[in-house]
Amino acid sequence: MSEKKGFIGEFKEFISRGNVMDMAVGIIIGGAFTAIVNSLVADVISPVIGMICGGIDFSAMAIKVGEAQLLIGNFIMAIINFILVALVLFCIIKAMNKFKKKEEEAPAEEPAPAEPDEQTVLLTEIRDLLKK
């Protein structure tokens, strides 16, 4: 007889899987990371680029086409944001791979001491017999 699970039971089983929890943590951390990168772009990079370009504020750039207004500055900022996110992720993954490589190259444990040779074993047995 097959056991039927209700909707709640199936949901509990689905949500308690390890990969679902890992994904949820990844999404939450990704959201926080996005906020950091957005702040970096808006508060640090954009003013520097604006100074280099003679005080141009990309976010205010727009082109008027008839009645429509094309927000080119927002598009440029989205591209810069994408490049920064990709650069930061690349650096993080590169550092993690470097750390992992060092960890793999390092000896896991010290080698076991060498087995004593036949003469040492015989001398140890003689010593033990003499003690008795």
TAWO-V713525 format. One record per pair of residues at least 4 apart in sequence whose C-alpha atoms are under 7 Angstrom apart, sorted by the first residue. I is the first residue (numbers start at 0). J is the second residue. Records with the same first field share a line. If there is no record, write none. Layout:
BEGIN
I->J ; J
END
This chain:
BEGIN
4->8 ; 9
5->9
6->10
7->11
8->12
9->13
10->14
11->15
12->16
14->19
16->20
17->21
18->22
19->23
20->24
21->25
22->26
23->27
24->28
25->29
26->30
27->31
28->32
29->33
30->34
31->35
32->36
33->37
34->38
35->39
36->40 ; 84
37->41 ; 80
38->42
39->43 ; 44
40->44 ; 45 ; 80
41->45
42->46
43->47
44->48
45->49
46->50
47->51
48->52
49->53 ; 54 ; 55 ; 56
50->54
56->60
57->72 ; 75 ; 76
58->72 ; 73 ; 76
59->72
60->70 ; 71 ; 72
61->68 ; 69 ; 70 ; 71 ; 72
62->68 ; 69 ; 70 ; 71
63->67 ; 68 ; 69
64->68
70->74
71->75
72->76
73->77
74->78
75->79
76->80
77->81
78->82
79->83
80->84
81->85
82->86
83->87
84->88
85->89
86->90
87->91
88->92
89->93
90->94
91->95
92->96
93->97
94->98
95->99
96->100
97->101
98->102
99->103
100->104
101->105
115->119 ; 120
116->120
117->121
118->122
119->123
120->124
121->125
122->126
123->127
124->128
125->129
126->130
127->131
END
